[in-house]
Every structure is written in C-alpha cells, then in structure tokens.
Amino acid sequence: MTKIKICGLRRIEDIEYANRLRPDYVGFVFSQSKRIVSKEKAKTLIASLDAGIKRVGVFVNEKMDFVYDITTSLNLDVIQLHGDEDESYIGNLKKIFDTEIWKALRVKASEDLVFETNADKILIESFVKGAYGGTGISFDWNSVKNFEFRKPLILAGGLNTSNVEEGIRKVRPYAVDVSSGVETDGYKDFEKMKEFIEKVRSL
C-alpha cells in the first residue's frame, strides 16, 4: 500500500486531525515557509502526536548544526532535505545519524531524473524557479512513469483529492506527500485530509 505523508503541520488541530486519520508520516517545516514552525512549537505539537506516526523534519539549505539540533531535540524519524544539499552534505549526515534521509528532486525534464544519491529515498516534485516546495504545482507524471529509480520514490507537488489516484497509478510511488492540497485558506482541512487518505488507501 502506498504510504502517506501530510506535510506542513503547525497547529494543535492539525495534530488532532492526524491522530484521527493516521497518515504514515507527518512533516514539520523548519526552513523559511509560510508553514514554518520553531523547534519549541514542534516539540509541543509532537508531544500530542500519536507515537505510531513518523515525524519528518523538512530543511532547506540549512547548516549542519541546525539540522543536528532539531533532529536530536525532537527525535525525528526522517530528515527531508528540500534544497540544494549535495552528496557531501548527505554523507556527513549519514556519519552523524542513523535517521532516514529523503532528498527532494525538482523535476523540469526527464534528464533531471538521471542522478545518484546516498539518500534513503527520493522525493520528486515540479521545478518552480525560486521555490523549494510547497507550490501546489504538479509536473508531467508521464515523464517518470517508466523510469527505474534505484531508491524508493515519494511523489509530491500539486497532489490533491482529485488527482492523487492518477498520480499513484502512473508513478507507483512508495509514498505520496501532500500539503496545500489538503488545505482550505492556508490551513489543514480535516475533510480534505480524510478524503485524500481514503482515496490513497482504496487503491
């Protein structure tokens, strides 16, 4: 079954929704974003999160000591690198942590898919100039549906209740990652989250 990550949680209501709906992963954004949370806020939220839901920290071009502090303080299950972090950066994290690492890849064309990484999983989404995720814009899934990735794939970017089933059928990812697609007026919407999760798990 395709795993589900709901990203950008920042309110206690979001945590309550997650506890009721049980996605596999929830994401907390620690870099510049309208969904950014502080370490202290995330700690408060995580204290109320069901222990069976894995915690993902999202970082964009942050210094290693910042990632170390957040990861150890919050006991994160996954470090998601969503910027221009290179293989040296990933290798250094691997030396420090046993924590799983996801690396985001912003796709413009099929040639962007040809690369090697030491990350444990690859997250793919659309390339939007000047943006590192959270744009709500999808890319041409046909460009990846026949591509053989060497690592488990997480599909992101522009997913919502209307298109997630198509995305899964075309790409067959390990997981799907959604944020704005389950929001109303910039905040997580319980009914949209519920419908999204039900659609993924019905396949």
Solvent accessible surface area in square Angstrom, and as a share of the most:
residue,aa,sasa,rsa
1,M,165,0.74
2,T,20,0.12
3,K,74,0.32
4,I,0,0.00
5,K,0,0.00
6,I,0,0.00
7,C,13,0.08
8,G,1,0.01
9,L,0,0.00
10,R,52,0.19
11,R,61,0.22
12,I,73,0.37
13,E,67,0.30
14,D,1,0.01
15,I,0,0.00
16,E,89,0.40
17,Y,44,0.17
18,A,0,0.00
19,N,46,0.24
20,R,166,0.61
21,L,24,0.12
22,R,103,0.37
23,P,3,0.02
24,D,39,0.20
25,Y,8,0.03
26,V,0,0.00
27,G,0,0.00
28,F,0,0.00
29,V,15,0.09
30,F,7,0.03
31,S,4,0.03
32,Q,164,0.73
33,S,35,0.22
34,K,139,0.59
35,R,10,0.04
36,I,78,0.40
37,V,12,0.07
38,S,59,0.38
39,K,51,0.22
40,E,112,0.50
41,K,88,0.37
42,A,0,0.00
43,K,104,0.44
44,T,84,0.49
45,L,1,0.01
46,I,20,0.10
47,A,89,0.69
48,S,55,0.36
49,L,16,0.08
50,D,53,0.27
51,A,110,0.85
52,G,51,0.49
53,I,4,0.02
54,K,100,0.42
55,R,53,0.19
56,V,0,0.00
57,G,0,0.00
58,V,9,0.05
59,F,0,0.00
60,V,31,0.18
61,N,77,0.39
62,E,41,0.18
63,K,156,0.66
64,M,46,0.21
65,D,102,0.53
66,F,74,0.31
67,V,0,0.00
68,Y,103,0.39
69,D,58,0.30
70,I,4,0.02
71,T,5,0.03
72,T,68,0.39
73,S,44,0.28
74,L,9,0.04
75,N,102,0.52
76,L,9,0.05
77,D,50,0.26
78,V,2,0.01
79,I,0,0.00
80,Q,2,0.01
81,L,0,0.00
82,H,13,0.06
83,G,9,0.08
84,D,91,0.47
85,E,14,0.06
86,D,86,0.44
87,E,66,0.29
88,S,74,0.47
89,Y,36,0.14
90,I,0,0.00
91,G,21,0.21
92,N,61,0.31
93,L,0,0.00
94,K,76,0.32
95,K,169,0.72
96,I,82,0.42
97,F,21,0.09
98,D,155,0.81
99,T,24,0.14
100,E,50,0.22
101,I,1,0.00
102,W,0,0.00
103,K,21,0.09
104,A,8,0.06
105,L,30,0.15
106,R,49,0.18
107,V,7,0.04
108,K,140,0.59
109,A,39,0.30
110,S,59,0.38
111,E,123,0.55
112,D,40,0.21
113,L,3,0.01
114,V,113,0.65
115,F,70,0.29
116,E,114,0.51
117,T,15,0.09
118,N,90,0.46
119,A,0,0.00
120,D,47,0.25
121,K,22,0.09
122,I,7,0.04
123,L,0,0.00
124,I,0,0.00
125,E,10,0.04
126,S,10,0.06
127,F,72,0.30
128,V,39,0.22
129,K,183,0.78
130,G,76,0.73
131,A,24,0.19
132,Y,75,0.29
133,G,22,0.21
134,G,46,0.44
135,T,50,0.29
136,G,38,0.36
137,I,88,0.45
138,S,49,0.31
139,F,26,0.11
140,D,89,0.46
141,W,18,0.06
142,N,73,0.37
143,S,38,0.25
144,V,3,0.02
145,K,93,0.39
146,N,127,0.65
147,F,72,0.30
148,E,154,0.69
149,F,40,0.16
150,R,199,0.73
151,K,60,0.26
152,P,58,0.36
153,L,13,0.07
154,I,0,0.00
155,L,0,0.00
156,A,6,0.04
157,G,12,0.11
158,G,13,0.13
159,L,4,0.02
160,N,51,0.26
161,T,23,0.13
162,S,102,0.66
163,N,28,0.15
164,V,0,0.00
165,E,45,0.20
166,E,78,0.35
167,G,0,0.00
168,I,14,0.07
169,R,142,0.52
170,K,61,0.26
171,V,13,0.07
172,R,192,0.70
173,P,10,0.06
174,Y,69,0.26
175,A,0,0.00
176,V,0,0.00
177,D,12,0.06
178,V,4,0.02
179,S,19,0.12
180,S,41,0.27
181,G,19,0.18
182,V,0,0.00
183,E,16,0.07
184,T,60,0.35
185,D,136,0.71
186,G,26,0.25
187,Y,103,0.39
188,K,9,0.04
189,D,36,0.19
190,F,34,0.14
191,E,116,0.52
192,K,73,0.31
193,M,0,0.00
194,K,74,0.31
195,E,72,0.32
196,F,0,0.00
197,I,8,0.04
198,E,92,0.41
199,K,56,0.24
200,V,1,0.01
201,R,74,0.27
202,S,83,0.54
203,L,83,0.42
